[in-house]
Amino acid sequence: MIPVVGGSSPLGHPITPQARCAEILQESARAIEVNARGALRSEDPEFLHQLRVSARRLRSALRAFRPILPRKEARRLRRSLRKLSPALGRARDWDVLVGRLGGNVKEQQAARREARRALQSKAFHKLVQRTRALQAEESTESLAQFGAAALSRVHRKLMKAARGIDWSDAAQRHAVRIRVKRLRYTAEFFADAFKGSTRYVSALKALQRILGELNDIAVARRLVAAQADESALLRSLDAAWRGFARQRPFWRARR
């Protein structure tokens, strides 16, 4: 049995699941908005990175607090976050690759433009508004009881994903990495309702760091390979065009 203590507010009153959910939603909305503004005004890739972290943390919160969130509104917000993710992910992937290899490639700039368009869209502004407006229902459980159930769900899914894993398989590692991140964020949501969470969260952070670096390497290899394929095709295209240009248009009469 894990020893627990009730989460408390600065005034000493127990924090309810509803209140904790409200805190996280408002913090997420602020973090997403601030980092989006930074990503639009600056070339510093850290803004985009922190924006993605905030969005993932929000998605984890929507899962953790699902039992007390209005289903329709939460589902709409999850859908908006999923739609935003690809554009931000591509920009982040190129930022990581260029950061490792140096230079400034056209693909990176194209990905950043795509990300900025997404952040300037009406859909993004609605996402922030919906996050601020989302309200959880009251729960009869304490924060510790509610958190224990949420943590058990995420932990079970992580252990299932890692069962019999081949760590050299990038796809399998990526699936586990997603589960590790979700467990870490969920653990942080409820950490102050339990004793002894510090070492557990630290272990998750260390695991996440290694999995993240391995994922960066896997993504870099994929992007570099895509660039190499494009270069080879461009060389072939030049030769094919010169061969085509020498051909006589068949519809023209011979002189």
VENGIQUI-V117711 format. One record per backbone hydrogen bond with DSSP energy under -1.0 kcal/mol. NH is the residue of the N-H (numbers start at 0). CO is the residue of the C=O. Records with the same first field share a line. If there is no record, write none. Layout:
BEGIN
NH->CO, CO
END
This chain:
BEGIN
4->192
8->12
11->8
14->6
19->15
20->16
21->17
22->18
23->19
24->20
25->21
26->22
27->23
28->24
29->25
30->26
31->27
32->28
33->29
34->30
35->31
36->32
37->33
38->34
39->35
40->36
41->37
46->43
48->44
49->45
50->46
51->47
52->48
53->49
54->50
55->51
56->52
57->53
58->54
59->55
60->56
61->57
62->58
63->59
64->60
65->62
67->64
68->65
73->69
74->70
75->71
76->72
77->73
78->74
79->75
80->76
81->77
82->78
83->79
84->80
87->83
88->84
89->85
90->86
91->87
92->88
93->89
94->90
95->91
96->92
97->93
98->94
99->95
100->96
101->97
108->104
109->105
110->106
111->107
112->108
113->109
114->110
115->111
116->112
117->113
118->114
119->115
124->120
125->121
126->122
127->123
128->124
129->125
130->126
131->127
132->128
133->129
136->67
145->141
146->142
147->143
148->144
149->145
150->146
151->147
152->148
153->149
154->150
155->151
156->152
157->153
158->154
159->155
160->156
161->157
164->161
168->165
172->168
173->169
174->170
175->171
176->172
177->173
178->174
179->175
180->176
181->177
182->178
183->179
184->180
185->181
186->182
187->183
188->184
189->185
192->189
193->190
194->2
200->196
201->197
202->198
203->199
204->200
205->201
206->202
207->203
208->204
209->205
210->206
211->207
212->208
213->209
214->210
215->211
216->212
217->213
218->214
219->215
220->216
221->217
222->218
223->219
224->220
225->221
226->222
227->223
228->224
229->225
230->226
231->227
232->228
233->229
234->230
235->231
236->232
237->233
238->234
239->235
240->236
241->237
242->238
243->239
244->240
246->243
251->248
END
